[in-house]
Amino acid sequence: MLQKREMLSTDDLRRYKAYDRLNAISDILTICVVMFFSYFLPTPIFTQVAIYSLAVLMAVFSLLWHTVIPDRFIGPTKLLLKGMFDTLFVTLLIQATGVEQSPFFFLYYIVLMAIALSIGVRFTFIVAGIMSIAYITMSGVVVWRLILDPKAFIYIWANIVSLWLVAYLAAFLADEAEKARRSVAAARDKVETFSKIDWLTGLYNMRHFDILAAQELSRAERYGRPLSLLLIDSDHLKVVNDTHGHQKGDQLISDIAKTISSQARVSDTVIRYGGDEFIVILPETDAMGARFLAERIRAAMEQYELPVEGRSVRTTVSIGISAFPNDARDAMGLLARADAALYQSKAAGRNRVTLYLPGMKKEDDALIGRRPEDAAPQPSDDPARLTPTS
């Protein structure tokens, strides 16, 4: 079934436009070949005039077809209709130049290959069937022709067999080309997806943060709505890595991501900032609303237990909050303010939620990639602060 135009992607439309241009070039070359070789055919003058008239008519039709019809109608339907008109033109040309003796039977092959490459296997065989019926009909293949003119009969059926061989090969090659195109498209989609999705948590990564933040900030500014940002950091990932191994550290990061996602709303966007830091973009949310969600996340992580060698280890998170437009009016500004608030949560003993306030120190460090706990060692880095539970 031909695709409806509304269902065509941008890539498909671009591809069909390319097929349409190739079809126009093919028309020009075909008409030139027909007119050149027709001059040398031993045919009556009336037949010569008919051939040239047919070529001119095809040239005018092709010109109008490729210039008058708007681009918005380009698609498989247009290409199929053009293939049918080309088939009619070639059939009339073959009839005018001796049917089984016609030197222009090869033009059927060109039409078949064009249809196979542009609109697929099924329509290639349909058009091949139409060509076969038309050719047999105008050849007059009946019992008396078989008896009186066996040589012509052989020519006719040799052409039919070659027509179907070309149809099969064109369909096979077109099918393989389509499979290759789809494989490339699927690989490209995977690359695009992996470029913005974090492999460990399944969340968006920082490569996608700029796009999402710009969209939400633009919407918030346009409609005068609040927007908040949470910056969340695990309090004890380094201790877990050093004490229990990086595999347990990865599990902790993954579980923090799941906990944040379970507490966030559908409209919120959770992003892995890097390492054990996460960003949550909260549209339609002021600072107080953001603090309410942040406390829920903090409390959920306070109850979280990481299974380690038959026992459980509890760990916590610290959270910093900034809000648009009071704290900053751009994404990096909000991130810097949230980082300053997170630093205060860390300095105050961790496992805390802090709203940004003017004058907080270290607010520019997020812009140069500093992690809050790297600023100064904290007493709470002691593995003893990880509370084991049986």
Steps between C-alpha positions, in 0.01 A plus 500: 500500500631843408586724792278798568688824467427598860694194613814582303799613703733780395755243385238319290389824334861586422550153355189522279608842374832346397316219317284760325807691380660178374179420317510838326862441391406151378216649293738739325754228419231256383342752264841591355585132443164430333524796264862424408457130422162546334676691225684182397200265510382372159142616552254692280493879533156479663641276772797733548263794550296295749814410699625860514155626592484244779842609629401869494174421678693310767744792537216749553325269745822443697571873515153577633507204740828600663443877508129566544412244770593652841767338718243424769356228275834324461478146636449138404162566337646757261791271415265207429281712272807625316616139459164408346519790253856399409376144441229632264756709310741207459216266394385739226861547388557124479181457302607770254846350449419137418386344829718186528760660271499831692842617622335691785377207707787571745313814613265269690800395708581860593142563610501184712827587671377852575181365657687236699744749650242769574182325618590141571472136404122452484441773243792382292325168435164670446645726230691205349168317469340801329794523259477128419126517427542809283791350306329165442177669396658726239718210377196289415633178651236246407504151350527616139800720589670202662446292185568762229777702664687292763804729484296803611341287768845416642603867496186601684528245776875558534418866567234404755740268683772767502246754625418286803865420567575872510194556720618234744857630512385861538259402776768296677755782485241755608402284796863465607553874459193571714624262771837673497335842519287394795803351676689825456200701624461271803872530578480877469199512733687286753803729484279805548324333792821386668649847457237646735418202724722395789591132463488419874178669614298540181462873577585789272866601523654846507525511120124534499478735798559818298216419259249403770589789730479752215156372402361511855652841576362642176155368589520632856610844382236518228210421730642654816505171688747383768762234445737338745808282480627237745863393513528170689822332609564169674669550838708183509569366149878522542481302826283233336742474207805478726343259750275277291620546141391698198230248409317590821568864424330462162206330669474791743496751213235298317284470813526873571382567145203264549410663833510851353293393198240331723455818705501744206188596313431405138569860394839507674822408319773303679854525359822334606741790539801274531641254753253491789340840430152544357298796376122522516327770292165594656271704272207690653669472841623776733771462764262381771348237274847387398600472867199278569605259221864516608407403856307203367803386303732555797267308733465213251878472470535516878294180517686342210716194574779383271541121521863407567615143569189386687441825683371845415677835505311826526616811318357847439495787251545875524295739288532860385213702350486806275197664339417704191480797480604607850837321513598499132346540155712250305585132530863535603410766753239275659749214504764717668253618768378145564862390532565774758197381699620139472840605633327646804311173555830313491672749733212481751538124544333349190162328471344846466299713260613861453337786309735740331535836672691802368854508629558126515859418414628274225210583272726530196674167549231301314593686184854359507403143583580493875334235706395639842670231710829563321531845654604371841497162671208452734499303823200309375718329236590253772367156406361478851234748398350234273243340724484120459172322565446131537 
